[in-house]
Amino acid sequence: MSEEKNKKFAWSLWLPVILAFVLVILGWITLIRIANENKIEMIPVPSNQDAGNNALSNP
């Protein structure tokens, strides 16, 4: 193969790899944005003193 054909062949191999990385990065950005907009709601968890008749606190 000539040098020009080798360069085209090498570029044609790298193009899908670069596109795959771009897609992965865009996917992560999308997931982080969605997670940032839908934050976890904090739910208070009672401690042992607040549990009262909790089955775990009474052996």
C-alpha positions as a printed Julia matrix, in Angstrom:
59×3 Matrix{Float64}:
   0.0    0.0    0.0
   1.09   3.53  -0.62
   1.67   5.95   2.23
  -1.49   7.92   1.38
  -3.61   4.76   1.49
  -2.05   3.82   4.85
  -3.02   7.22   6.28
  -6.61   6.87   5.03
  -6.79   3.34   6.41
  -5.44   4.44   9.8
  -7.92   7.34   9.94
 -10.78   5.02   9.04
  -9.83   2.84  12.01
  -9.58   5.75  14.46
 -12.81   7.41  13.41
 -15.16   4.83  15.05
 -13.04   4.83  18.21
 -13.22   8.61  18.5
 -16.96   8.6   17.81
 -17.49   5.92  20.45
 -15.64   7.98  23.08
 -17.65  11.07  22.15
 -20.88   9.09  22.55
 -19.79   7.75  25.93
 -18.86  11.23  27.15
 -22.19  12.65  25.95
 -24.01   9.8   27.7
 -22.24  10.53  30.99
 -22.98  14.24  30.7
 -26.65  13.45  30.1
 -26.84  11.08  33.07
 -25.12  13.57  35.38
 -27.5   16.35  34.31
 -30.55  14.13  34.91
 -29.21  13.07  38.32
 -28.46  16.68  39.21
 -32.03  17.75  38.39
 -33.58  14.83  40.33
 -31.72  14.83  43.61
 -32.4   12.21  46.27
 -34.96  13.21  48.86
 -33.66  12.85  52.39
 -35.86  10.67  54.6
 -35.32  10.92  58.35
 -34.42   7.58  59.91
 -35.36   7.17  63.58
 -32.55   6.36  65.98
 -32.79   3.62  68.63
 -34.03   6.15  71.2
 -36.84   7.26  68.88
 -37.77   3.75  67.79
 -40.15   2.93  70.64
 -41.55  -0.54  69.91
 -39.04  -1.37  67.22
 -38.51  -5.13  66.94
 -34.77  -4.68  66.56
 -34.41  -2.7   69.79
 -36.31  -5.3   71.9
 -34.53  -8.67  71.82
